[in-house]
Amino acid sequence: MITSSDERLRRQAGIHSLRLSDTRVTFEPDGVVHLPPRGWLPHTTDEFWHAHPEYLDD
């Protein structure tokens, strides 16, 4: 399945693992946080977000 990077950025993370020798390392997302975009990136502008709505949730 081919997914655009825009879609990938909007999807919730899945559980991923990798093995390092005898050790298994697992990334397990534990929740979702919704903030206004400038809460995450305070130095951006409203104009930037209006120009790039594909990076925003509804």
C-alpha positions as CSV (number, residue, x, y, z in Angstrom):
1,M,0.0,0.0,0.0
2,I,1.4,3.4,-1.0
3,T,0.5,6.3,1.3
4,S,1.3,9.9,0.8
5,S,3.3,11.6,3.5
6,D,0.4,13.9,4.2
7,E,-1.9,10.9,5.0
8,R,0.9,9.4,7.1
9,L,1.2,12.5,9.2
10,R,-2.5,12.5,10.0
11,R,-2.8,8.8,11.0
12,Q,-2.4,7.6,14.6
13,A,0.8,5.8,15.2
14,G,0.8,2.0,15.4
15,I,2.8,-0.3,17.6
16,H,6.2,-1.0,16.1
17,S,9.0,-3.3,17.3
18,L,12.6,-4.0,16.4
19,R,15.1,-6.5,17.7
20,L,18.6,-5.5,18.8
21,S,20.5,-8.7,19.4
22,D,18.5,-10.4,22.3
23,T,16.5,-7.3,23.1
24,R,13.2,-6.4,21.6
25,V,12.4,-2.7,21.6
26,T,8.7,-1.7,21.1
27,F,7.2,1.7,20.5
28,E,3.7,1.7,21.9
29,P,1.7,4.9,21.5
30,D,-0.3,5.6,24.6
31,G,-2.7,8.3,23.6
32,V,-3.7,11.3,21.5
33,V,-3.3,14.9,22.3
34,H,-5.2,17.6,20.4
35,L,-3.7,21.1,20.6
36,P,-4.0,24.1,18.3
37,P,-1.1,23.9,15.8
38,R,0.6,26.9,17.4
39,G,0.5,25.1,20.7
40,W,3.0,22.6,19.2
41,L,4.8,25.1,16.9
42,P,4.5,28.5,18.6
43,H,6.7,30.3,16.1
44,T,4.5,29.5,13.1
45,T,1.9,32.0,11.8
46,D,-1.8,31.7,11.2
47,E,-1.0,32.4,7.5
48,F,1.2,29.3,7.4
49,W,-1.6,27.1,8.7
50,H,-4.2,28.7,6.3
51,A,-1.8,27.9,3.5
52,H,-1.3,24.2,4.7
53,P,-4.6,22.9,6.0
54,E,-3.6,19.4,5.0
55,Y,-1.6,19.2,8.2
56,L,-4.5,20.0,10.5
57,D,-7.2,17.7,11.9
58,D,-10.8,18.7,11.6
